[in-house]
């Protein structure tokens, strides 16, 4: 038996409670960066540079998602942006 009296399935390495805690911690680490990237995307949408579902991405030239100055943002295709990083 695992912690708290929960049984693990035969294929699982962690209990549901352990996975729940894992994803809560994961979200705390990754949400701030995602929030900054989304904000940069919205800024470029307002400027008319990109549209929803257009297949383009907003790239941060210096790699810092918190630096949302227009001079630091550029529009790239998904393929080019993935190749860059």
Biopython code that builds the backbone (N, CA, C, O; Angstrom):
import numpy as np
from Bio.PDB.StructureBuilder import StructureBuilder

atoms = [
    (1, "UNK", "N", (0.829, -1.198, 0.000)),
    (1, "UNK", "CA", (0.000, 0.000, 0.000)),
    (1, "UNK", "C", (0.860, 1.244, 0.000)),
    (1, "UNK", "O", (1.971, 1.264, 0.529)),
    (2, "UNK", "N", (0.323, 2.260, -0.598)),
    (2, "UNK", "CA", (1.011, 3.544, -0.670)),
    (2, "UNK", "C", (0.597, 4.399, 0.525)),
    (2, "UNK", "O", (-0.132, 3.949, 1.409)),
    (3, "UNK", "N", (1.076, 5.635, 0.530)),
    (3, "UNK", "CA", (0.768, 6.523, 1.656)),
    (3, "UNK", "C", (-0.730, 6.778, 1.764)),
    (3, "UNK", "O", (-1.434, 6.810, 0.755)),
    (4, "UNK", "N", (-1.201, 6.955, 2.957)),
    (4, "UNK", "CA", (-2.612, 7.263, 3.187)),
    (4, "UNK", "C", (-3.544, 6.093, 2.934)),
    (4, "UNK", "O", (-4.755, 6.289, 2.832)),
    (5, "UNK", "N", (-3.019, 4.889, 2.832)),
    (5, "UNK", "CA", (-3.858, 3.722, 2.634)),
    (5, "UNK", "C", (-4.361, 3.537, 1.215)),
    (5, "UNK", "O", (-5.206, 2.677, 0.966)),
    (6, "UNK", "N", (-3.857, 4.327, 0.283)),
    (6, "UNK", "CA", (-4.303, 4.188, -1.108)),
    (6, "UNK", "C", (-3.531, 3.073, -1.788)),
    (6, "UNK", "O", (-2.345, 2.867, -1.531)),
    (7, "UNK", "N", (-4.223, 2.362, -2.658)),
    (7, "UNK", "CA", (-3.566, 1.314, -3.430)),
    (7, "UNK", "C", (-3.132, 1.871, -4.777)),
    (7, "UNK", "O", (-3.829, 2.685, -5.383)),
    (8, "UNK", "N", (-1.989, 1.425, -5.227)),
    (8, "UNK", "CA", (-1.513, 1.803, -6.555)),
    (8, "UNK", "C", (-2.034, 0.794, -7.564)),
    (8, "UNK", "O", (-2.212, -0.384, -7.254)),
    (9, "UNK", "N", (-2.269, 1.271, -8.757)),
    (9, "UNK", "CA", (-2.627, 0.325, -9.803)),
    (9, "UNK", "C", (-1.369, -0.453, -10.186)),
    (9, "UNK", "O", (-0.259, -0.056, -9.832)),
    (10, "UNK", "N", (-1.540, -1.531, -10.890)),
    (10, "UNK", "CA", (-0.396, -2.377, -11.239)),
    (10, "UNK", "C", (0.589, -1.672, -12.160)),
    (10, "UNK", "O", (1.778, -1.990, -12.156)),
    (11, "UNK", "N", (0.105, -0.716, -12.950)),
    (11, "UNK", "CA", (0.980, -0.036, -13.906)),
    (11, "UNK", "C", (1.481, 1.315, -13.416)),
    (11, "UNK", "O", (2.439, 1.846, -13.979)),
    (12, "UNK", "N", (0.867, 1.887, -12.387)),
    (12, "UNK", "CA", (1.232, 3.230, -11.919)),
    (12, "UNK", "C", (2.417, 3.178, -10.970)),
    (12, "UNK", "O", (2.569, 2.238, -10.189)),
    (13, "UNK", "N", (3.247, 4.196, -11.051)),
    (13, "UNK", "CA", (4.373, 4.316, -10.138)),
    (13, "UNK", "C", (4.054, 5.248, -8.983)),
    (13, "UNK", "O", (4.754, 5.255, -7.970)),
    (14, "UNK", "N", (3.003, 6.028, -9.136)),
    (14, "UNK", "CA", (2.601, 6.975, -8.095)),
    (14, "UNK", "C", (1.106, 6.856, -7.851)),
    (14, "UNK", "O", (0.351, 6.455, -8.737)),
    (15, "UNK", "N", (0.686, 7.209, -6.642)),
    (15, "UNK", "CA", (-0.739, 7.211, -6.334)),
    (15, "UNK", "C", (-1.382, 8.459, -6.917)),
    (15, "UNK", "O", (-0.684, 9.364, -7.376)),
    (16, "UNK", "N", (-2.692, 8.510, -6.902)),
    (16, "UNK", "CA", (-3.397, 9.696, -7.392)),
    (16, "UNK", "C", (-3.032, 10.925, -6.576)),
    (16, "UNK", "O", (-2.875, 12.014, -7.128)),
    (17, "UNK", "N", (-2.898, 10.758, -5.266)),
    (17, "UNK", "CA", (-2.539, 11.891, -4.405)),
    (17, "UNK", "C", (-1.138, 12.411, -4.741)),
    (17, "UNK", "O", (-0.907, 13.620, -4.761)),
    (18, "UNK", "N", (-0.212, 11.495, -5.002)),
    (18, "UNK", "CA", (1.144, 11.909, -5.360)),
    (18, "UNK", "C", (1.152, 12.641, -6.701)),
    (18, "UNK", "O", (1.857, 13.638, -6.855)),
    (19, "UNK", "N", (0.386, 12.161, -7.657)),
    (19, "UNK", "CA", (0.317, 12.820, -8.962)),
    (19, "UNK", "C", (-0.336, 14.193, -8.843)),
    (19, "UNK", "O", (0.076, 15.140, -9.511)),
    (20, "UNK", "N", (-1.346, 14.297, -8.000)),
    (20, "UNK", "CA", (-2.014, 15.574, -7.794)),
    (20, "UNK", "C", (-1.031, 16.611, -7.256)),
    (20, "UNK", "O", (-0.983, 17.742, -7.741)),
    (21, "UNK", "N", (-0.250, 16.219, -6.253)),
    (21, "UNK", "CA", (0.764, 17.122, -5.696)),
    (21, "UNK", "C", (1.816, 17.469, -6.747)),
    (21, "UNK", "O", (2.266, 18.612, -6.829)),
    (22, "UNK", "N", (2.205, 16.479, -7.549)),
    (22, "UNK", "CA", (3.206, 16.708, -8.591)),
    (22, "UNK", "C", (2.730, 17.784, -9.566)),
    (22, "UNK", "O", (3.490, 18.699, -9.880)),
    (23, "UNK", "N", (1.500, 17.695, -10.046)),
    (23, "UNK", "CA", (1.005, 18.652, -11.027)),
    (23, "UNK", "C", (0.762, 20.023, -10.409)),
    (23, "UNK", "O", (0.876, 21.038, -11.096)),
    (24, "UNK", "N", (0.430, 20.066, -9.121)),
    (24, "UNK", "CA", (0.285, 21.367, -8.467)),
    (24, "UNK", "C", (1.630, 22.081, -8.417)),
    (24, "UNK", "O", (1.701, 23.282, -8.676)),
    (25, "UNK", "N", (2.696, 21.358, -8.089)),
    (25, "UNK", "CA", (4.031, 21.952, -8.055)),
    (25, "UNK", "C", (4.492, 22.328, -9.451)),
    (25, "UNK", "O", (5.121, 23.371, -9.627)),
    (26, "UNK", "N", (4.195, 21.508, -10.444)),
    (26, "UNK", "CA", (4.565, 21.787, -11.828)),
    (26, "UNK", "C", (3.937, 23.103, -12.286)),
    (26, "UNK", "O", (4.598, 23.927, -12.919)),
    (27, "UNK", "N", (2.655, 23.293, -11.962)),
    (27, "UNK", "CA", (1.955, 24.511, -12.351)),
    (27, "UNK", "C", (2.561, 25.752, -11.731)),
    (27, "UNK", "O", (2.625, 26.797, -12.379)),
    (28, "UNK", "N", (3.007, 25.658, -10.490)),
    (28, "UNK", "CA", (3.610, 26.808, -9.821)),
    (28, "UNK", "C", (4.890, 27.237, -10.520)),
    (28, "UNK", "O", (5.202, 28.426, -10.570)),
    (29, "UNK", "N", (5.634, 26.274, -11.060)),
    (29, "UNK", "CA", (6.902, 26.593, -11.710)),
    (29, "UNK", "C", (6.695, 27.190, -13.095)),
    (29, "UNK", "O", (7.443, 28.081, -13.498)),
    (30, "UNK", "N", (5.687, 26.712, -13.837)),
    (30, "UNK", "CA", (5.574, 27.056, -15.247)),
    (30, "UNK", "C", (4.523, 28.117, -15.571)),
    (30, "UNK", "O", (4.568, 28.682, -16.664)),
    (31, "UNK", "N", (3.604, 28.406, -14.697)),
    (31, "UNK", "CA", (2.557, 29.377, -15.011)),
    (31, "UNK", "C", (3.077, 30.792, -15.234)),
    (31, "UNK", "O", (2.620, 31.449, -16.170)),
    (32, "UNK", "N", (4.014, 31.298, -14.421)),
    (32, "UNK", "CA", (4.457, 32.677, -14.647)),
    (32, "UNK", "C", (5.057, 32.911, -16.034)),
    (32, "UNK", "O", (4.777, 33.936, -16.655)),
    (33, "UNK", "N", (5.871, 31.986, -16.528)),
    (33, "UNK", "CA", (6.478, 32.147, -17.848)),
    (33, "UNK", "C", (5.405, 32.072, -18.929)),
    (33, "UNK", "O", (5.427, 32.855, -19.879)),
    (34, "UNK", "N", (4.465, 31.136, -18.792)),
    (34, "UNK", "CA", (3.391, 31.015, -19.779)),
    (34, "UNK", "C", (2.538, 32.270, -19.796)),
    (34, "UNK", "O", (2.115, 32.718, -20.862)),
    (35, "UNK", "N", (2.284, 32.840, -18.634)),
    (35, "UNK", "CA", (1.478, 34.059, -18.529)),
    (35, "UNK", "C", (2.164, 35.200, -19.286)),
    (35, "UNK", "O", (1.508, 35.970, -19.988)),
    (36, "UNK", "N", (3.478, 35.302, -19.138)),
    (36, "UNK", "CA", (4.223, 36.359, -19.822)),
    (36, "UNK", "C", (4.198, 36.167, -21.332)),
    (36, "UNK", "O", (4.068, 37.136, -22.080)),
    (37, "UNK", "N", (4.323, 34.918, -21.784)),
    (37, "UNK", "CA", (4.293, 34.650, -23.227)),
    (37, "UNK", "C", (2.931, 34.985, -23.814)),
    (37, "UNK", "O", (2.835, 35.563, -24.897)),
    (38, "UNK", "N", (1.876, 34.615, -23.089)),
    (38, "UNK", "CA", (0.527, 34.909, -23.571)),
    (38, "UNK", "C", (0.282, 36.413, -23.631)),
    (38, "UNK", "O", (-0.383, 36.907, -24.542)),
    (39, "UNK", "N", (0.819, 37.129, -22.662)),
    (39, "UNK", "CA", (0.646, 38.573, -22.648)),
    (39, "UNK", "C", (1.347, 39.219, -23.848)),
    (39, "UNK", "O", (0.825, 40.159, -24.448)),
    (40, "UNK", "N", (2.522, 38.710, -24.188)),
    (40, "UNK", "CA", (3.231, 39.222, -25.355)),
    (40, "UNK", "C", (2.432, 38.936, -26.621)),
    (40, "UNK", "O", (2.373, 39.771, -27.524)),
    (41, "UNK", "N", (1.823, 37.769, -26.688)),
    (41, "UNK", "CA", (0.995, 37.411, -27.855)),
    (41, "UNK", "C", (-0.190, 38.376, -27.966)),
    (41, "UNK", "O", (-0.506, 38.855, -29.055)),
    (42, "UNK", "N", (-0.840, 38.656, -26.837)),
    (42, "UNK", "CA", (-1.983, 39.580, -26.856)),
    (42, "UNK", "C", (-1.564, 40.986, -27.285)),
    (42, "UNK", "O", (-2.306, 41.664, -27.995)),
    (43, "UNK", "N", (-0.386, 41.423, -26.859)),
    (43, "UNK", "CA", (0.108, 42.739, -27.278)),
    (43, "UNK", "C", (0.280, 42.795, -28.794)),
    (43, "UNK", "O", (-0.071, 43.789, -29.429)),
    (44, "UNK", "N", (0.815, 41.735, -29.360)),
    (44, "UNK", "CA", (1.021, 41.701, -30.809)),
    (44, "UNK", "C", (-0.306, 41.557, -31.556)),
    (44, "UNK", "O", (-0.440, 42.051, -32.676)),
    (45, "UNK", "N", (-1.276, 40.894, -30.953)),
    (45, "UNK", "CA", (-2.609, 40.811, -31.562)),
    (45, "UNK", "C", (-3.256, 42.190, -31.613)),
    (45, "UNK", "O", (-3.866, 42.559, -32.617)),
    (46, "UNK", "N", (-3.122, 42.947, -30.533)),
    (46, "UNK", "CA", (-3.683, 44.302, -30.501)),
    (46, "UNK", "C", (-3.002, 45.205, -31.514)),
    (46, "UNK", "O", (-3.634, 46.099, -32.077)),
    (47, "UNK", "N", (-1.718, 44.976, -31.749)),
    (47, "UNK", "CA", (-0.973, 45.775, -32.712)),
    (47, "UNK", "C", (-1.278, 45.354, -34.152)),
    (47, "UNK", "O", (-0.864, 46.028, -35.096)),
    (48, "UNK", "N", (-1.998, 44.243, -34.325)),
    (48, "UNK", "CA", (-2.363, 43.779, -35.657)),
    (48, "UNK", "C", (-1.289, 42.961, -36.347)),
    (48, "UNK", "O", (-1.375, 42.723, -37.551)),
    (49, "UNK", "N", (-0.288, 42.529, -35.614)),
    (49, "UNK", "CA", (0.812, 41.757, -36.201)),
    (49, "UNK", "C", (0.460, 40.280, -36.384)),
    (49, "UNK", "O", (0.926, 39.647, -37.331)),
    (50, "UNK", "N", (-0.357, 39.729, -35.487)),
    (50, "UNK", "CA", (-0.767, 38.319, -35.565)),
    (50, "UNK", "C", (-2.256, 38.215, -35.295)),
    (50, "UNK", "O", (-2.870, 39.128, -34.743)),
    (51, "UNK", "N", (-2.830, 37.080, -35.696)),
    (51, "UNK", "CA", (-4.230, 36.776, -35.410)),
    (51, "UNK", "C", (-4.300, 35.402, -34.764)),
    (51, "UNK", "O", (-3.353, 34.621, -34.860)),
    (52, "UNK", "N", (-5.396, 35.106, -34.119)),
    (52, "UNK", "CA", (-5.570, 33.794, -33.523)),
    (52, "UNK", "C", (-5.531, 32.724, -34.601)),
    (52, "UNK", "O", (-6.079, 32.898, -35.690)),
    (53, "UNK", "N", (-4.879, 31.619, -34.284)),
    (53, "UNK", "CA", (-4.811, 30.435, -35.154)),
    (53, "UNK", "C", (-4.188, 30.729, -36.518)),
    (53, "UNK", "O", (-4.573, 30.119, -37.515)),
    (54, "UNK", "N", (-3.238, 31.650, -36.573)),
    (54, "UNK", "CA", (-2.600, 31.961, -37.850)),
    (54, "UNK", "C", (-1.325, 31.148, -38.089)),
    (54, "UNK", "O", (-0.707, 31.258, -39.148)),
    (55, "UNK", "N", (-0.933, 30.332, -37.104)),
    (55, "UNK", "CA", (0.254, 29.497, -37.264)),
    (55, "UNK", "C", (1.563, 30.220, -37.007)),
    (55, "UNK", "O", (2.638, 29.666, -37.237)),
    (56, "UNK", "N", (1.478, 31.448, -36.533)),
    (56, "UNK", "CA", (2.680, 32.224, -36.242)),
    (56, "UNK", "C", (2.853, 32.354, -34.739)),
    (56, "UNK", "O", (1.896, 32.233, -33.974)),
    (57, "UNK", "N", (4.075, 32.600, -34.338)),
    (57, "UNK", "CA", (4.373, 32.756, -32.917)),
    (57, "UNK", "C", (5.125, 34.048, -32.678)),
    (57, "UNK", "O", (5.804, 34.573, -33.560)),
    (58, "UNK", "N", (4.987, 34.544, -31.466)),
    (58, "UNK", "CA", (5.717, 35.742, -31.046)),
    (58, "UNK", "C", (6.991, 35.263, -30.365)),
    (58, "UNK", "O", (6.942, 34.535, -29.373)),
    (59, "UNK", "N", (8.116, 35.673, -30.898)),
    (59, "UNK", "CA", (9.416, 35.261, -30.376)),
    (59, "UNK", "C", (10.031, 36.403, -29.582)),
    (59, "UNK", "O", (9.941, 37.567, -29.972)),
    (60, "UNK", "N", (10.654, 36.054, -28.469)),
    (60, "UNK", "CA", (11.401, 37.034, -27.673)),
    (60, "UNK", "C", (12.856, 36.940, -28.118)),
    (60, "UNK", "O", (13.500, 35.910, -27.917)),
    (61, "UNK", "N", (13.370, 37.986, -28.710)),
    (61, "UNK", "CA", (14.719, 37.953, -29.277)),
    (61, "UNK", "C", (15.775, 37.604, -28.240)),
    (61, "UNK", "O", (16.714, 36.866, -28.538)),
    (62, "UNK", "N", (15.633, 38.125, -27.026)),
    (62, "UNK", "CA", (16.634, 37.842, -25.992)),
    (62, "UNK", "C", (16.317, 36.582, -25.187)),
    (62, "UNK", "O", (17.087, 36.213, -24.300)),
    (63, "UNK", "N", (15.198, 35.916, -25.479)),
    (63, "UNK", "CA", (14.853, 34.673, -24.792)),
    (63, "UNK", "C", (14.196, 34.866, -23.438)),
    (63, "UNK", "O", (13.864, 33.885, -22.773)),
    (64, "UNK", "N", (14.003, 36.097, -23.018)),
    (64, "UNK", "CA", (13.400, 36.389, -21.721)),
    (64, "UNK", "C", (11.912, 36.681, -21.918)),
    (64, "UNK", "O", (11.563, 37.722, -22.476)),
    (65, "UNK", "N", (11.012, 35.767, -21.463)),
    (65, "UNK", "CA", (9.582, 35.991, -21.674)),
    (65, "UNK", "C", (9.026, 37.187, -20.911)),
    (65, "UNK", "O", (7.936, 37.660, -21.230)),
    (66, "UNK", "N", (9.744, 37.682, -19.916)),
    (66, "UNK", "CA", (9.270, 38.837, -19.151)),
    (66, "UNK", "C", (9.601, 40.164, -19.835)),
    (66, "UNK", "O", (9.055, 41.202, -19.459)),
    (67, "UNK", "N", (10.477, 40.145, -20.822)),
    (67, "UNK", "CA", (10.838, 41.356, -21.561)),
    (67, "UNK", "C", (9.872, 41.473, -22.737)),
    (67, "UNK", "O", (10.068, 40.847, -23.778)),
    (68, "UNK", "N", (8.821, 42.285, -22.560)),
    (68, "UNK", "CA", (7.769, 42.384, -23.570)),
    (68, "UNK", "C", (7.838, 43.690, -24.370)),
    (68, "UNK", "O", (6.832, 44.116, -24.936)),
    (69, "UNK", "N", (8.995, 44.318, -24.424)),
    (69, "UNK", "CA", (9.130, 45.520, -25.237)),
    (69, "UNK", "C", (8.990, 45.147, -26.710)),
    (69, "UNK", "O", (9.461, 44.092, -27.133)),
    (70, "UNK", "N", (8.351, 46.001, -27.478)),
    (70, "UNK", "CA", (8.139, 45.704, -28.904)),
    (70, "UNK", "C", (9.441, 45.482, -29.646)),
    (70, "UNK", "O", (9.502, 44.694, -30.590)),
    (71, "UNK", "N", (10.481, 46.176, -29.218)),
    (71, "UNK", "CA", (11.775, 46.014, -29.889)),
    (71, "UNK", "C", (12.355, 44.618, -29.659)),
    (71, "UNK", "O", (13.228, 44.177, -30.406)),
    (72, "UNK", "N", (11.873, 43.925, -28.631)),
    (72, "UNK", "CA", (12.352, 42.581, -28.313)),
    (72, "UNK", "C", (11.471, 41.490, -28.920)),
    (72, "UNK", "O", (11.842, 40.317, -28.894)),
    (73, "UNK", "N", (10.321, 41.855, -29.463)),
    (73, "UNK", "CA", (9.393, 40.861, -29.994)),
    (73, "UNK", "C", (9.465, 40.808, -31.514)),
    (73, "UNK", "O", (9.607, 41.829, -32.187)),
    (74, "UNK", "N", (9.364, 39.591, -32.034)),
    (74, "UNK", "CA", (9.305, 39.409, -33.485)),
    (74, "UNK", "C", (8.357, 38.260, -33.800)),
    (74, "UNK", "O", (8.128, 37.383, -32.967)),
    (75, "UNK", "N", (7.809, 38.274, -35.007)),
    (75, "UNK", "CA", (6.873, 37.250, -35.444)),
    (75, "UNK", "C", (7.643, 36.203, -36.234)),
    (75, "UNK", "O", (8.439, 36.538, -37.111)),
    (76, "UNK", "N", (7.403, 34.923, -35.918)),
    (76, "UNK", "CA", (8.061, 33.825, -36.622)),
    (76, "UNK", "C", (7.058, 32.717, -36.875)),
    (76, "UNK", "O", (6.023, 32.635, -36.213)),
    (77, "UNK", "N", (7.374, 31.865, -37.841)),
    (77, "UNK", "CA", (6.561, 30.668, -38.018)),
    (77, "UNK", "C", (6.872, 29.711, -36.865)),
    (77, "UNK", "O", (7.923, 29.817, -36.233)),
    (78, "UNK", "N", (5.978, 28.800, -36.599)),
    (78, "UNK", "CA", (6.217, 27.829, -35.525)),
    (78, "UNK", "C", (7.483, 27.030, -35.774)),
    (78, "UNK", "O", (8.270, 26.794, -34.857)),
    (79, "UNK", "N", (7.673, 26.618, -37.008)),
    (79, "UNK", "CA", (8.819, 25.801, -37.359)),
    (79, "UNK", "C", (10.123, 26.551, -37.077)),
    (79, "UNK", "O", (11.048, 25.992, -36.489)),
    (80, "UNK", "N", (10.195, 27.808, -37.496)),
    (80, "UNK", "CA", (11.400, 28.606, -37.282)),
    (80, "UNK", "C", (11.650, 28.862, -35.803)),
    (80, "UNK", "O", (12.797, 28.848, -35.355)),
    (81, "UNK", "N", (10.593, 29.094, -35.047)),
    (81, "UNK", "CA", (10.746, 29.366, -33.624)),
    (81, "UNK", "C", (11.229, 28.121, -32.877)),
    (81, "UNK", "O", (12.047, 28.228, -31.963)),
    (82, "UNK", "N", (10.733, 26.948, -33.256)),
    (82, "UNK", "CA", (11.174, 25.701, -32.616)),
    (82, "UNK", "C", (12.635, 25.404, -32.972)),
    (82, "UNK", "O", (13.405, 24.913, -32.146)),
    (83, "UNK", "N", (12.988, 25.710, -34.199)),
    (83, "UNK", "CA", (14.358, 25.455, -34.645)),
    (83, "UNK", "C", (15.341, 26.351, -33.904)),
    (83, "UNK", "O", (16.462, 25.944, -33.600)),
    (84, "UNK", "N", (14.901, 27.593, -33.614)),
    (84, "UNK", "CA", (15.741, 28.562, -32.920)),
    (84, "UNK", "C", (16.078, 28.099, -31.501)),
    (84, "UNK", "O", (17.224, 28.187, -31.061)),
    (85, "UNK", "N", (15.059, 27.604, -30.796)),
    (85, "UNK", "CA", (15.219, 27.276, -29.378)),
    (85, "UNK", "C", (15.718, 25.932, -29.142)),
    (85, "UNK", "O", (15.896, 25.533, -27.991)),
]
sb = StructureBuilder()
sb.init_structure("model")
sb.init_model(0)
sb.init_chain("A")
sb.init_seg("    ")
for serial, (resi, resn, name, xyz) in enumerate(atoms, 1):
    if name == "N":
        sb.init_residue(resn, " ", resi, " ")
    sb.init_atom(name, np.array(xyz, "f"), 0.0, 1.0, " ", f" {name:<3s}", serial, name[0])
structure = sb.get_structure()
